Amino acid sequence: MAIMITDECINCGACEPECPNNAIYEGGIDWAFNDGTKVSGTFTTIDGNEVSAEERHAPVADDVYYIVPDKCTECVGFHEEPQCAAVCPVDCCVDDPERRESKEVLLARKASLHLD
């Protein structure tokens, strides 16, 4: 599953630099798949849509930091636990109950974001 940031976020920003996929953004900031990754050309999203890796997308949240589910791997393949949750001083980085994914799916996403 992806991790989500709840509205209890105090906007401290501790989580953002910890994300190995650059999936965390400050509220109100647009995002793209190629931000902090090696993705270029087209990228296939969780729901099977193909989008340009360079295309900018609207923020997921405006008032607090947010995590892009299509870029989140729960740090699988990088760390033993999600680093955003490990550093969050108010415990607002939690499992997203609407996005349940297997370790295999998360590892495949990691591979697609970090092409060698």
N, CA, C and O of each residue as an XYZ file, in Angstrom:
464
protein
N       0.835     -1.174      0.000
C       0.000      0.000      0.000
C       0.876      1.233      0.000
O       2.039      1.174      0.400
N       0.346      2.307     -0.430
C       1.064      3.569     -0.383
C       0.894      4.176      1.016
O       0.008      3.797      1.782
N       1.745      5.094      1.301
C       1.649      5.853      2.543
C       0.931      7.163      2.202
O       1.068      7.678      1.093
N       0.178      7.690      3.144
C      -0.481      8.976      2.961
C      -0.144      9.880      4.137
O       0.232      9.408      5.210
N      -0.282     11.166      3.926
C      -0.056     12.146      4.987
C      -1.411     12.709      5.376
O      -2.151     13.216      4.532
N      -1.726     12.617      6.650
C      -3.029     13.079      7.129
C      -3.028     14.593      7.334
O      -1.988     15.249      7.268
N      -4.213     15.123      7.582
C      -4.330     16.570      7.782
C      -3.788     17.032      9.132
O      -3.844     18.220      9.448
N      -3.264     16.098      9.930
C      -2.574     16.486     11.162
C      -1.149     16.985     10.887
O      -0.450     17.408     11.808
N      -0.725     16.936      9.633
C       0.609     17.385      9.230
C       0.839     18.825      9.695
O      -0.024     19.688      9.535
N       2.018     19.066     10.271
C       2.366     20.411     10.738
C       3.287     21.124      9.745
O       3.834     22.184     10.051
N       3.454     20.546      8.566
C       4.270     21.144      7.500
C       5.715     21.397      7.919
O       6.305     22.417      7.561
N       6.275     20.467      8.674
C       7.666     20.633      9.103
C       8.640     20.298      7.977
O       9.762     20.803      7.961
N       8.221     19.447      7.033
C       9.068     19.090      5.905
C      10.093     18.014      6.181
O      10.926     17.735      5.318
N      10.065     17.398      7.351
C      11.056     16.374      7.685
C      10.975     15.170      6.749
O      11.987     14.520      6.487
N       9.798     14.874      6.253
C       9.592     13.687      5.428
C      10.143     13.824      4.010
O      10.658     12.858      3.446
N      10.039     14.996      3.447
C      10.352     15.188      2.025
C      11.748     14.711      1.628
O      11.862     13.947      0.670
N      12.814     15.124      2.314
C      14.149     14.681      1.882
C      14.434     13.200      2.149
O      15.413     12.659      1.634
N      13.601     12.550      2.937
C      13.816     11.134      3.262
C      13.296     10.191      2.183
O      13.674      9.020      2.159
N      12.442     10.676      1.297
C      11.793      9.804      0.310
C      12.745      9.461     -0.838
O      13.192     10.360     -1.550
N      13.063      8.174     -1.031
C      13.978      7.783     -2.102
C      13.366      7.894     -3.497
O      14.078      7.798     -4.496
N      12.045      8.096     -3.569
C      11.358      8.185     -4.856
C      10.921      9.612     -5.196
O      10.294      9.843     -6.230
N      11.250     10.549     -4.337
C      10.784     11.923     -4.500
C       9.267     11.940     -4.713
O       8.764     12.620     -5.608
N       8.552     11.186     -3.882
C       7.096     11.088     -3.967
C       6.401     12.069     -3.041
O       5.174     12.169     -3.069
N       7.149     12.794     -2.222
C       6.565     13.715     -1.247
C       6.779     15.145     -1.707
O       7.881     15.546     -2.080
N       5.691     15.903     -1.670
C       5.717     17.297     -2.122
C       5.058     18.200     -1.095
O       4.165     17.781     -0.357
N       5.507     19.432     -1.059
C       4.881     20.443     -0.215
C       3.494     20.746     -0.772
O       3.305     20.775     -1.989
N       2.538     20.968      0.097
C       1.182     21.279     -0.333
C       1.158     22.417     -1.345
O       1.862     23.414     -1.188
N       0.343     22.260     -2.382
C       0.189     23.287     -3.393
C       1.196     23.237     -4.523
O       1.070     23.991     -5.488
N       2.187     22.372     -4.430
C       3.224     22.268     -5.459
C       2.841     21.163     -6.447
O       2.465     20.061     -6.046
N       2.943     21.474     -7.750
C       2.641     20.442     -8.743
C       3.786     19.434     -8.806
O       4.870     19.681     -8.278
N       3.539     18.300     -9.454
C       4.512     17.214     -9.467
C       4.564     16.551    -10.836
O       3.677     16.733    -11.670
N       5.636     15.768    -11.048
C       5.802     14.980    -12.273
C       6.530     13.684    -11.920
O       7.240     13.614    -10.917
N       6.348     12.669    -12.748
C       7.010     11.387    -12.500
C       8.525     11.499    -12.603
O       9.238     10.753    -11.931
N       9.034     12.409    -13.423
C      10.489     12.498    -13.577
C      11.157     13.325    -12.477
O      12.384     13.421    -12.450
N      10.393     13.915    -11.586
C      10.995     14.643    -10.462
C      11.790     13.673     -9.592
O      11.213     12.792     -8.955
N      13.095     13.833     -9.565
C      13.942     13.026     -8.701
C      14.050     11.558     -9.077
O      14.511     10.750     -8.271
N      13.633     11.197    -10.284
C      13.735      9.813    -10.734
C      14.461      9.784    -12.080
O      14.834     10.824    -12.623
N      14.652      8.586    -12.601
C      15.287      8.441    -13.913
C      14.271      8.189    -15.009
O      14.637      7.791    -16.114
N      12.998      8.417    -14.718
C      11.935      8.156    -15.679
C      11.956      9.206    -16.788
O      12.102     10.400    -16.525
N      11.809      8.748    -18.023
C      11.664      9.649    -19.161
C      10.673      9.016    -20.126
O      10.340      7.838    -20.005
N      10.215      9.793    -21.066
C       9.242      9.262    -22.025
C       7.890      9.086    -21.370
O       7.362     10.016    -20.761
N       7.320      7.879    -21.494
C       6.017      7.618    -20.898
C       6.162      6.767    -19.639
O       7.120      6.010    -19.483
N       5.188      6.914    -18.755
C       5.160      6.158    -17.507
C       3.756      5.596    -17.355
O       2.778      6.295    -17.619
N       3.646      4.339    -16.932
C       2.345      3.715    -16.723
C       1.963      3.841    -15.253
O       2.697      3.400    -14.368
N       0.809      4.444    -15.007
C       0.333      4.690    -13.645
C      -0.270      3.428    -13.034
O      -0.408      2.407    -13.709
N      -0.625      3.506    -11.759
C      -1.229      2.395    -11.040
C      -2.462      1.874    -11.766
O      -2.680      0.665    -11.839
N      -3.264      2.785    -12.300
C      -4.501      2.368    -12.966
C      -4.317      2.051    -14.446
O      -5.300      1.868    -15.164
N      -3.072      1.982    -14.911
C      -2.787      1.552    -16.276
C      -2.731      2.645    -17.326
O      -2.536      2.349    -18.504
N      -2.895      3.890    -16.936
C      -2.800      4.988    -17.894
C      -1.344      5.294    -18.216
O      -0.478      5.230    -17.344
N      -1.087      5.624    -19.470
C       0.250      6.046    -19.861
C       0.274      7.561    -19.928
O      -0.563      8.185    -20.581
N       1.263      8.152    -19.230
C       1.395      9.610    -19.198
C       2.847      9.975    -19.486
O       3.749      9.153    -19.325
N       3.057     11.197    -19.907
C       4.409     11.695    -20.107
C       5.072     11.874    -18.744
O       4.477     12.442    -17.828
N       6.294     11.393    -18.615
C       7.017     11.517    -17.351
C       7.276     12.975    -16.991
O       7.427     13.309    -15.816
N       7.327     13.837    -17.994
C       7.607     15.252    -17.767
C       6.348     16.068    -17.474
O       6.439     17.212    -17.028
N       5.178     15.485    -17.724
C       3.918     16.213    -17.536
C       3.733     16.615    -16.080
O       3.907     15.798    -15.175
N       3.381     17.880    -15.858
C       3.133     18.379    -14.519
C       1.690     18.057    -14.132
O       0.778     18.183    -14.949
N       1.493     17.642    -12.882
C       0.178     17.272    -12.373
C      -0.202     18.191    -11.217
O       0.659     18.711    -10.506
N      -1.494     18.378    -11.047
C      -1.998     19.216     -9.956
C      -1.629     18.604     -8.615
O      -1.520     17.383     -8.499
N      -1.438     19.431     -7.611
C      -1.124     18.915     -6.274
C      -2.215     17.991     -5.746
O      -3.395     18.191     -6.036
N      -1.830     16.994     -4.982
C      -2.777     16.094     -4.330
C      -3.423     16.809     -3.147
O      -4.575     16.538     -2.808
N      -2.686     17.716     -2.523
C      -3.189     18.509     -1.388
C      -2.641     19.923     -1.508
O      -1.564     20.142     -2.063
N      -3.382     20.858     -0.991
C      -2.952     22.254     -1.054
C      -2.383     22.780      0.250
O      -1.530     23.668      0.238
N      -2.841     22.248      1.376
C      -2.493     22.830      2.666
C      -1.411     22.098      3.441
O      -0.778     22.685      4.319
N      -1.188     20.832      3.136
C      -0.182     20.037      3.846
C       0.663     19.268      2.839
O       0.284     19.131      1.675
N       1.791     18.776      3.284
C       2.616     17.913      2.439
C       1.775     16.730      1.988
O       0.839     16.328      2.679
N       2.108     16.174      0.834
C       1.367     15.027      0.325
C       2.307     14.051     -0.347
O       3.435     14.391     -0.706
N       1.816     12.815     -0.514
C       2.565     11.749     -1.165
C       1.827     11.354     -2.442
O       0.616     11.131     -2.418
N       2.551     11.268     -3.549
C       1.976     10.819     -4.814
C       1.946      9.288     -4.775
O       3.001      8.655     -4.789
N       0.750      8.686     -4.727
C       0.669      7.224     -4.610
C       1.371      6.474     -5.734
O       1.937      5.406     -5.503
N       1.342      7.020     -6.951
C       1.981      6.355     -8.088
C       3.505      6.370     -7.990
O       4.170      5.696     -8.777
N       4.072      7.117     -7.050
C       5.527      7.144     -6.880
C       5.962      6.495     -5.563
O       7.151      6.243     -5.362
N       5.016      6.227     -4.670
C       5.353      5.678     -3.355
C       5.574      4.173     -3.435
O       4.768      3.444     -4.011
N       6.672      3.721     -2.851
C       6.971      2.292     -2.757
C       7.083      1.841     -1.306
O       7.549      0.737     -1.027
N       6.651      2.705     -0.376
C       6.787      2.421      1.052
C       8.244      2.157      1.425
O       8.523      1.513      2.437
N       9.148      2.644      0.627
C      10.597      2.461      0.805
C      11.043      1.012      0.617
O      12.181      0.671      0.939
N      10.151      0.147      0.094
C      10.517     -1.246     -0.195
C      11.662     -1.239     -1.206
O      11.610     -0.552     -2.226
N      12.683     -2.013     -0.898
C      13.861     -2.074     -1.759
C      14.917     -1.043     -1.388
O      16.028     -1.069     -1.918
N      14.578     -0.143     -0.486
C      15.518      0.875     -0.020
C      15.791      0.751      1.484
O      16.943      0.755      1.918
N      14.723      0.642      2.265
C      14.820      0.643      3.727
C      13.866     -0.408      4.315
O      12.997     -0.935      3.620
N      14.046     -0.693      5.585
C      13.208     -1.677      6.271
C      11.806     -1.144      6.579
O      10.875     -1.930      6.759
N      11.647      0.178      6.642
C      10.358      0.789      6.954
C      10.244      2.104      6.198
O      11.259      2.675      5.798
N       9.017      2.597      5.994
C       8.848      3.885      5.319
C       9.546      4.998      6.109
O       9.248      5.232      7.280
N      10.464      5.662      5.449
C      11.264      6.679      6.134
C      10.469      7.918      6.503
O      10.786      8.579      7.492
N       9.436      8.248      5.724
C       8.607      9.403      6.068
C       7.958      9.185      7.432
O       7.938     10.088      8.269
N       7.429      7.982      7.649
C       6.790      7.666      8.926
C       7.814      7.647     10.061
O       7.512      8.058     11.182
N       9.013      7.175      9.770
C      10.049      7.080     10.802
C      10.479      8.450     11.326
O      10.821      8.583     12.501
N      10.466      9.473     10.459
C      10.943     10.793     10.883
C       9.824     11.764     11.245
O      10.103     12.848     11.758
N       8.584     11.410     10.996
C       7.467     12.332     11.238
C       7.273     12.563     12.738
O       7.040     11.612     13.484
N       7.369     13.823     13.189
C       7.244     14.096     14.621
C       5.815     14.007     15.148
O       5.610     13.954     16.360
N       4.828     13.988     14.261
C       3.429     13.930     14.716
C       2.701     12.681     14.217
O       1.478     12.593     14.323
N       3.439     11.725     13.680
C       2.887     10.445     13.228
C       1.722     10.599     12.250
O       0.700      9.925     12.377
N       1.890     11.498     11.269
C       0.821     11.682     10.287
C       1.105     10.987      8.965
O       0.299     11.092      8.040
N       2.219     10.283      8.845
C       2.510      9.471      7.662
C       2.057      8.053      7.986
O       2.712      7.332      8.739
N       0.921      7.667      7.402
C       0.277      6.408      7.765
C      -0.059      5.602      6.509
O      -0.032      6.129      5.397
N      -0.374      4.325      6.698
C      -0.811      3.487      5.589
C      -2.090      4.059      4.994
O      -2.997      4.474      5.715
N      -2.146      4.073      3.667
C      -3.346      4.519      2.958
C      -4.256      3.305      2.796
O      -3.936      2.400      2.025
N      -5.384      3.265      3.508
C      -6.246      2.078      3.465
C      -6.877      1.835      2.094
O      -7.383      0.741      1.843
N      -6.860      2.816      1.213
C      -7.450      2.661     -0.114
C      -6.448      2.144     -1.146
O      -6.810      1.909     -2.299
N      -5.199      1.967     -0.738
C      -4.162      1.516     -1.672
C      -3.370      0.379     -1.042
O      -2.346      0.607     -0.397
N      -3.844     -0.831     -1.232
C      -3.172     -2.030     -0.724
C      -2.385     -2.652     -1.865
O      -2.954     -3.013     -2.895
N      -1.080     -2.777     -1.681
C      -0.222     -3.317     -2.737
C       0.764     -4.320     -2.149
O       1.227     -4.167     -1.019
N       1.071     -5.329     -2.920
C       2.009     -6.358     -2.473
C       3.440     -5.848     -2.570
O       3.721     -4.848     -3.231
N       4.326     -6.553     -1.900
C       5.745     -6.231     -1.979
C       6.235     -6.315     -3.418
O       7.062     -5.507     -3.840
N       5.732     -7.282     -4.169
C       6.130     -7.449     -5.565
C       5.737     -6.231     -6.412
O       6.514     -5.774     -7.250
N       4.536     -5.716     -6.187
C       4.073     -4.525     -6.910
C       4.945     -3.326     -6.559
O       5.325     -2.547     -7.433
N       5.257     -3.182     -5.273
C       6.088     -2.056     -4.829
C       7.500     -2.155     -5.402
O       8.081     -1.142     -5.789
N       8.056     -3.364     -5.461
C       9.385     -3.543     -6.048
C       9.364     -3.252     -7.548
O      10.316     -2.686     -8.085
N       8.286     -3.637     -8.220
C       8.168     -3.340     -9.653
C       8.084     -1.829     -9.878
O       8.664     -1.312    -10.833
N       7.369     -1.125     -9.010
C       7.287      0.328     -9.128
C       8.654      0.949     -8.900
O       9.050      1.868     -9.616
N       9.376      0.450     -7.904
C      10.730      0.955     -7.646
C      11.586      0.792     -8.895
O      12.305      1.711     -9.286
N      11.507     -0.372     -9.518
C      12.302     -0.621    -10.732
C      11.912      0.320    -11.866
O      12.768      0.766    -12.630
N      10.628      0.618    -11.975
C      10.192      1.500    -13.070
C      10.577      2.959    -12.819
O      10.731      3.728    -13.768
N      10.732      3.339    -11.570
C      11.117      4.716    -11.235
C      12.630      4.932    -11.267
O      13.102      6.047    -11.488
N      13.371      3.869    -11.047
C      14.829      3.977    -10.935
C      15.509      3.082    -11.952
O      16.172      2.108    -11.595
N      15.342      3.413    -13.200
C      15.929      2.634    -14.292
C      17.446      2.674    -14.205
O      18.027      3.726    -13.937
N      18.079      1.551    -14.427
C      19.552      1.516    -14.394
C      20.137      1.666    -15.779
O      21.358      1.658    -15.938
